Amino acid sequence: MGGTSDLQRVDAVLPQILRKTGAFVLNEFTHFDFKKIEYKGENDLFSYVDVTAEEILKKSCREVIPDSGFITEESANENTQRDYVWVIDPVDGTTNFTHGLPFFCISLGLSYKGEVVRGYIYHPVVDELFVAKKGEGATLNGEKIQVSPKEDLQEALLSTRFPGIEVPGREVYAHMIASIIGESHGIRRLGSAALEMAYVACGRLDGYFEFGLKPWDVAAASLLVKEAGGQVTDMEGGENYFFGRQILVTNGPLHNTLLRHLQSWITNLRSIQ
């Protein structure tokens, strides 16, 4: 794991940094003009809020660990071969944000020599700060959290992304979702991957799966789920979820059941990645 003094410094200042950035994001949310959105691709939105929040975070993180690198959503990656690399999504749930829907978060992970050792998810609307420290557990506003104990899929509440009309293979995905809905308490589409995974970590959801994710979507949240006692794999049961663009996170007891459901569709589902 990273140097003790470095991580102690991170632990001491990151909550303040996230709340400062969150205050900016929340202030902009209260009066955001939908006309100010921009597009990186079809249905891939961003705005000056994403860009500015990322700049605030990068500047602050450089001050904490000056020689660190960055993997970020809104700007070019920097110094990714350094020992410490920050993985940042300044506004996860931008579509929600731009439409005035108050479900979005700041996601920030810190890796050391390729292994994520800290994960932070901050939901500024309700001032909820999720923190994961590798080997030390996970907390929500300072209180220890853990995943749900549910063992029966029929009692589980799940979450995923429903692909838009432009996504190849959407019919296959829709049939897969329908098959799982029929055997569970239901599936939600909340619109913020990192925050939905944080909800698995604290037991509000029992599982989450999605294709098309990027490292900044999963870095912090995957550690959070693991440290809360849950399980994280790609959709084939392996470890290729950081760069593999697919992930399944659960409370643990439900993992193999959901994995079997997903694998029964996996050949066709590859077409939508």
Disulfide bonds with the S-S distance in Angstrom:
none
